[in-house]
Amino acid sequence: MNRGRIVLVATLVMSLGITETGQAGQATESQAKVFTVPQAVEFALTNYPAVRASLEQYNTARAGVGLARTNYVPFVSALDQTARGTRNSVLGVLLPQFPTILTGTQGTVTPAASQAYTVSGMGVLFTWEPFTLGYRHSIVQSAQASANLASAQVDLTRLGVASSAANASLAVLADEQRVKASVADVTRREVFDRSVHALVDAHLRPGADASRADAELAVARTHLIETQETEEVDKVAFAELLGIAGVPVEIQPGRFLEAPPEEILTQMPLSQHPAAVVEQRRIEEIQSRLDVIDRSYFPHLYLEELTSGRGSDELSAAKNAPGATLSGFLPSVFNWQAGVTVQMNLSDWFGRRERQKIEQANERREEALYDQTKQTIIGQVQRSLAALNGARRVAENTPVELAAARQSEAQARARFQAGVGTIVDVAQAQGLLVQAEIDDSLARLSIWRALAALAAGEGDLTPFLNLAGAKP
């Protein structure tokens, strides 16, 4: 009795565990995200980290433009300092300041018993450069060129992510078609395997035929497992590209199992392709830096005004001035100064020439890369057009291939059943049939994939997505 109860309890626990596992599996499947291809592309553009990172890089560059414009704002610096130290022959020795606002006031100190004194000072320095002969403007333009480059890189990143999302979506659909064809192949071979065993058991066929049928069935099952594995791996990569790694994803076929209309996607000018625009913006950025270098050698003119106050506890005018308090801790004598300063770094001429050479070499390099980018774009478009034409011709031929393969497989099975054909003929016919089914199911998808590659090569996936989302 005890053993019976133990077996009963164990059976109940196992059944509960199986039920919970099935429910968990169903819950996981129910949480799968389902996308159409245009939805997947839009979702990737919103969530993929590379897109967000490129946008933040652009925001950084835009903030750099605002920072460059602050060079137009006058410079104002305030200082308050109190110090105590040893006596000196110069009245009012102060600690270093950056920038220098207060300077020591020279004068003889009256001897006193104290070996230390207190000195204080405060002041405000106003500096403004009213014009810079275009130097400040060139700095702002250089920052704007960097922002334009960052904006172009955002567009290029978005194109790459959109293209990858579309290709990944179509790859998942292709995997699903391969799995369906493999499942159908396994089903046919199972039926045929049972019929062969029945003939062998009836001594109408040799046992070798049953072994061959078993082997063919095992190979078909292996191929099915491999196609299912590929499908799962591609779905994992697809979810990662969408920015939701670990979440089950599914793709709705939509129009992609049908042949698309024979229309040519609108091609944008080569110079407007995001990759070409990025190279153009790089050249402009270098040219803006050259402009900054050219204008950096101009003299700088500053209007300056300084208001300051000094205090000291030494026997001096500061100590005896009206309002002197706290033994030198507060200023009691005030001064102001105003003037014009012209500054020019004469020795920078040599360094400026070398910086120009560096940027000019960078400019020639980017111009060469721009030419290379144009060649790459043209080559990609031409390859995509060739692939598109080839895919359309294949799609016209696969129905003929499939019909012939089906007829061949049916005839081979009939001949085998009649005893005039061999199992090798059936195996070859079934192999041709599954390949024809795969070719036919992928033929129309291949046209769509070529269209996606062509749209990416031309720099804009919008026409492709519009074609995919249009009602038939």
Disulfide bonds with the S-S distance in Angstrom:
none
